[in-house]
Amino acid sequence: MAKIRITQTGSPIRRDKTQRATLVGLGLNKMRRTVEVEGTPEVLGQVRKVHHLVSVETL
């Protein structure tokens, strides 16, 4: 699988609990925090759930 870089661009304030938990599951908990993870189907599903709060780059 290819590596992807995920950066949090939106605030989890006033979001559903499940969206906040998804951000934490991805390793994001503060604005502009960036993580590099494998592009597995599980991770891509999490990204799809919070696509409006993150930006994604393929490495």
N, CA, C and O atoms as CSV, one atom per row, in Angstrom:
chain,resi,resn,atom,element,x,y,z
A,1,MET,N,N,0.829,-1.189,0.000
A,1,MET,CA,C,0.000,0.000,0.000
A,1,MET,C,C,0.874,1.254,0.000
A,1,MET,O,O,1.997,1.240,0.503
A,2,ALA,N,N,0.360,2.302,-0.553
A,2,ALA,CA,C,1.087,3.566,-0.605
A,2,ALA,C,C,0.910,4.331,0.701
A,2,ALA,O,O,-0.106,4.206,1.385
A,3,LYS,N,N,1.915,5.116,1.025
A,3,LYS,CA,C,1.826,5.968,2.208
A,3,LYS,C,C,1.027,7.211,1.835
A,3,LYS,O,O,1.103,7.693,0.705
A,4,ILE,N,N,0.255,7.727,2.800
A,4,ILE,CA,C,-0.458,8.979,2.599
A,4,ILE,C,C,-0.155,9.900,3.767
A,4,ILE,O,O,0.078,9.441,4.885
A,5,ARG,N,N,-0.159,11.190,3.506
A,5,ARG,CA,C,0.052,12.200,4.530
A,5,ARG,C,C,-1.285,12.893,4.782
A,5,ARG,O,O,-1.894,13.438,3.862
A,6,ILE,N,N,-1.732,12.866,6.028
A,6,ILE,CA,C,-3.015,13.449,6.403
A,6,ILE,C,C,-2.745,14.628,7.319
A,6,ILE,O,O,-2.033,14.490,8.314
A,7,THR,N,N,-3.308,15.796,6.994
A,7,THR,CA,C,-3.152,16.998,7.793
A,7,THR,C,C,-4.526,17.482,8.233
A,7,THR,O,O,-5.438,17.601,7.415
A,8,GLN,N,N,-4.673,17.758,9.508
A,8,GLN,CA,C,-5.951,18.258,10.017
A,8,GLN,C,C,-6.069,19.734,9.673
A,8,GLN,O,O,-5.206,20.531,10.041
A,9,THR,N,N,-7.135,20.103,8.969
A,9,THR,CA,C,-7.340,21.489,8.556
A,9,THR,C,C,-8.568,22.111,9.200
A,9,THR,O,O,-8.718,23.333,9.194
A,10,GLY,N,N,-9.451,21.284,9.755
A,10,GLY,CA,C,-10.664,21.795,10.371
A,10,GLY,C,C,-10.716,21.468,11.842
A,10,GLY,O,O,-10.059,20.539,12.312
A,11,SER,N,N,-11.501,22.238,12.561
A,11,SER,CA,C,-11.621,22.057,14.005
A,11,SER,C,C,-12.713,21.037,14.333
A,11,SER,O,O,-13.760,21.016,13.686
A,12,PRO,N,N,-12.470,20.193,15.335
A,12,PRO,CA,C,-13.486,19.227,15.743
A,12,PRO,C,C,-14.543,19.823,16.687
A,12,PRO,O,O,-15.455,19.121,17.124
A,13,ILE,N,N,-14.416,21.109,16.995
A,13,ILE,CA,C,-15.399,21.756,17.872
A,13,ILE,C,C,-16.760,21.749,17.177
A,13,ILE,O,O,-16.853,22.031,15.983
A,14,ARG,N,N,-17.798,21.430,17.916
A,14,ARG,CA,C,-19.182,21.347,17.434
A,14,ARG,C,C,-19.359,20.262,16.363
A,14,ARG,O,O,-20.224,20.373,15.494
A,15,ARG,N,N,-18.548,19.236,16.434
A,15,ARG,CA,C,-18.704,18.081,15.544
A,15,ARG,C,C,-19.238,16.909,16.343
A,15,ARG,O,O,-19.191,16.910,17.573
A,16,ASP,N,N,-19.732,15.935,15.659
A,16,ASP,CA,C,-20.242,14.722,16.278
A,16,ASP,C,C,-19.122,13.991,17.019
A,16,ASP,O,O,-17.960,14.072,16.620
A,17,LYS,N,N,-19.462,13.284,18.088
A,17,LYS,CA,C,-18.468,12.535,18.865
A,17,LYS,C,C,-17.718,11.524,18.014
A,17,LYS,O,O,-16.525,11.290,18.207
A,18,THR,N,N,-18.437,10.927,17.067
A,18,THR,CA,C,-17.791,9.904,16.239
A,18,THR,C,C,-16.726,10.520,15.330
A,18,THR,O,O,-15.704,9.890,15.059
A,19,GLN,N,N,-16.960,11.754,14.855
A,19,GLN,CA,C,-15.959,12.417,14.021
A,19,GLN,C,C,-14.734,12.789,14.846
A,19,GLN,O,O,-13.605,12.666,14.372
A,20,ARG,N,N,-14.951,13.247,16.086
A,20,ARG,CA,C,-13.819,13.549,16.965
A,20,ARG,C,C,-13.014,12.288,17.245
A,20,ARG,O,O,-11.784,12.316,17.225
A,21,ALA,N,N,-13.707,11.181,17.507
A,21,ALA,CA,C,-13.027,9.920,17.791
A,21,ALA,C,C,-12.259,9.429,16.563
A,21,ALA,O,O,-11.188,8.839,16.705
A,22,THR,N,N,-12.782,9.660,15.380
A,22,THR,CA,C,-12.096,9.263,14.152
A,22,THR,C,C,-10.801,10.040,13.986
A,22,THR,O,O,-9.783,9.471,13.593
A,23,LEU,N,N,-10.828,11.347,14.284
A,23,LEU,CA,C,-9.602,12.140,14.206
A,23,LEU,C,C,-8.554,11.617,15.181
A,23,LEU,O,O,-7.379,11.509,14.831
A,24,VAL,N,N,-8.972,11.294,16.392
A,24,VAL,CA,C,-8.044,10.758,17.385
A,24,VAL,C,C,-7.509,9.406,16.917
A,24,VAL,O,O,-6.329,9.107,17.102
A,25,GLY,N,N,-8.368,8.594,16.316
A,25,GLY,CA,C,-7.944,7.300,15.796
A,25,GLY,C,C,-6.912,7.422,14.681
A,25,GLY,O,O,-6.072,6.539,14.504
A,26,LEU,N,N,-6.977,8.512,13.936
A,26,LEU,CA,C,-5.999,8.760,12.883
A,26,LEU,C,C,-4.712,9.366,13.435
A,26,LEU,O,O,-3.719,9.474,12.715
A,27,GLY,N,N,-4.723,9.760,14.700
A,27,GLY,CA,C,-3.541,10.371,15.308
A,27,GLY,C,C,-3.539,11.872,15.220
A,27,GLY,O,O,-2.500,12.509,15.394
A,28,LEU,N,N,-4.702,12.451,14.951
A,28,LEU,CA,C,-4.821,13.907,14.840
A,28,LEU,C,C,-5.655,14.425,16.003
A,28,LEU,O,O,-6.728,13.892,16.286
A,29,ASN,N,N,-5.168,15.457,16.674
A,29,ASN,CA,C,-5.955,16.034,17.754
A,29,ASN,C,C,-5.770,17.539,17.875
A,29,ASN,O,O,-6.380,18.168,18.739
A,30,LYS,N,N,-4.936,18.125,17.019
A,30,LYS,CA,C,-4.748,19.572,17.027
A,30,LYS,C,C,-4.689,20.056,15.581
A,30,LYS,O,O,-4.331,19.303,14.675
A,31,MET,N,N,-5.040,21.298,15.384
A,31,MET,CA,C,-5.021,21.888,14.047
A,31,MET,C,C,-3.611,21.855,13.473
A,31,MET,O,O,-2.633,22.028,14.200
A,32,ARG,N,N,-3.512,21.637,12.186
A,32,ARG,CA,C,-2.265,21.594,11.417
A,32,ARG,C,C,-1.346,20.438,11.802
A,32,ARG,O,O,-0.183,20.426,11.399
A,33,ARG,N,N,-1.835,19.471,12.568
A,33,ARG,CA,C,-1.035,18.288,12.903
A,33,ARG,C,C,-1.041,17.377,11.680
A,33,ARG,O,O,-2.064,17.237,11.010
A,34,THR,N,N,0.103,16.758,11.390
A,34,THR,CA,C,0.258,15.903,10.210
A,34,THR,C,C,0.745,14.527,10.634
A,34,THR,O,O,1.606,14.404,11.505
A,35,VAL,N,N,0.184,13.483,10.009
A,35,VAL,CA,C,0.630,12.116,10.230
A,35,VAL,C,C,0.819,11.441,8.877
A,35,VAL,O,O,0.151,11.783,7.902
A,36,GLU,N,N,1.740,10.478,8.831
A,36,GLU,CA,C,1.946,9.679,7.633
A,36,GLU,C,C,1.566,8.247,7.973
A,36,GLU,O,O,2.114,7.663,8.908
A,37,VAL,N,N,0.634,7.680,7.221
A,37,VAL,CA,C,0.140,6.336,7.489
A,37,VAL,C,C,0.042,5.563,6.173
A,37,VAL,O,O,0.081,6.145,5.089
A,38,GLU,N,N,-0.084,4.245,6.292
A,38,GLU,CA,C,-0.314,3.399,5.127
A,38,GLU,C,C,-1.745,3.621,4.624
A,38,GLU,O,O,-2.664,3.799,5.423
A,39,GLY,N,N,-1.925,3.609,3.332
A,39,GLY,CA,C,-3.236,3.830,2.736
A,39,GLY,C,C,-4.077,2.572,2.678
A,39,GLY,O,O,-4.464,2.136,1.594
A,40,THR,N,N,-4.367,1.977,3.832
A,40,THR,CA,C,-5.185,0.764,3.883
A,40,THR,C,C,-6.655,1.124,3.712
A,40,THR,O,O,-7.019,2.287,3.885
A,41,PRO,N,N,-7.500,0.169,3.380
A,41,PRO,CA,C,-8.926,0.451,3.243
A,41,PRO,C,C,-9.539,0.994,4.538
A,41,PRO,O,O,-10.453,1.817,4.489
A,42,GLU,N,N,-9.046,0.543,5.690
A,42,GLU,CA,C,-9.576,1.022,6.965
A,42,GLU,C,C,-9.272,2.508,7.159
A,42,GLU,O,O,-10.140,3.284,7.560
A,43,VAL,N,N,-8.031,2.889,6.870
A,43,VAL,CA,C,-7.627,4.290,7.030
A,43,VAL,C,C,-8.364,5.168,6.024
A,43,VAL,O,O,-8.797,6.269,6.361
A,44,LEU,N,N,-8.506,4.688,4.802
A,44,LEU,CA,C,-9.211,5.476,3.784
A,44,LEU,C,C,-10.679,5.670,4.149
A,44,LEU,O,O,-11.261,6.708,3.836
A,45,GLY,N,N,-11.280,4.685,4.807
A,45,GLY,CA,C,-12.655,4.830,5.281
A,45,GLY,C,C,-12.754,5.881,6.364
A,45,GLY,O,O,-13.720,6.643,6.403
A,46,GLN,N,N,-11.758,5.932,7.253
A,46,GLN,CA,C,-11.749,6.963,8.287
A,46,GLN,C,C,-11.587,8.343,7.665
A,46,GLN,O,O,-12.250,9.296,8.074
A,47,VAL,N,N,-10.713,8.445,6.684
A,47,VAL,CA,C,-10.504,9.727,6.008
A,47,VAL,C,C,-11.786,10.168,5.314
A,47,VAL,O,O,-12.128,11.351,5.339
A,48,ARG,N,N,-12.490,9.238,4.703
A,48,ARG,CA,C,-13.746,9.567,4.028
A,48,ARG,C,C,-14.767,10.121,5.012
A,48,ARG,O,O,-15.567,10.989,4.661
A,49,LYS,N,N,-14.740,9.620,6.244
A,49,LYS,CA,C,-15.705,10.055,7.258
A,49,LYS,C,C,-15.453,11.497,7.700
A,49,LYS,O,O,-16.392,12.213,8.048
A,50,VAL,N,N,-14.184,11.925,7.686
A,50,VAL,CA,C,-13.848,13.281,8.144
A,50,VAL,C,C,-13.169,14.076,7.039
A,50,VAL,O,O,-12.310,14.914,7.313
A,51,HIS,N,N,-13.547,13.819,5.794
A,51,HIS,CA,C,-12.897,14.453,4.653
A,51,HIS,C,C,-12.982,15.969,4.689
A,51,HIS,O,O,-12.123,16.644,4.121
A,52,HIS,N,N,-13.997,16.520,5.344
A,52,HIS,CA,C,-14.164,17.958,5.429
A,52,HIS,C,C,-13.262,18.597,6.496
A,52,HIS,O,O,-13.201,19.822,6.595
A,53,LEU,N,N,-12.570,17.785,7.284
A,53,LEU,CA,C,-11.703,18.270,8.355
A,53,LEU,C,C,-10.217,18.010,8.075
A,53,LEU,O,O,-9.363,18.459,8.840
A,54,VAL,N,N,-9.901,17.300,7.000
A,54,VAL,CA,C,-8.511,16.926,6.723
A,54,VAL,C,C,-8.176,17.164,5.256
A,54,VAL,O,O,-9.058,17.274,4.404
A,55,SER,N,N,-6.862,17.242,4.985
A,55,SER,CA,C,-6.387,17.235,3.606
A,55,SER,C,C,-5.449,16.043,3.474
A,55,SER,O,O,-4.744,15.695,4.422
A,56,VAL,N,N,-5.440,15.419,2.303
A,56,VAL,CA,C,-4.699,14.180,2.090
A,56,VAL,C,C,-3.772,14.341,0.899
A,56,VAL,O,O,-4.165,14.858,-0.146
A,57,GLU,N,N,-2.519,13.887,1.074
A,57,GLU,CA,C,-1.535,13.854,-0.004
A,57,GLU,C,C,-1.002,12.450,-0.144
A,57,GLU,O,O,-0.802,11.759,0.855
A,58,THR,N,N,-0.770,12.020,-1.357
A,58,THR,CA,C,-0.150,10.715,-1.608
A,58,THR,C,C,1.361,10.903,-1.663
A,58,THR,O,O,1.857,11.847,-2.277
A,59,LEU,N,N,2.081,10.006,-1.022
A,59,LEU,CA,C,3.549,10.110,-1.028
A,59,LEU,C,C,4.169,9.166,-2.023
A,59,LEU,O,O,5.392,9.124,-2.157
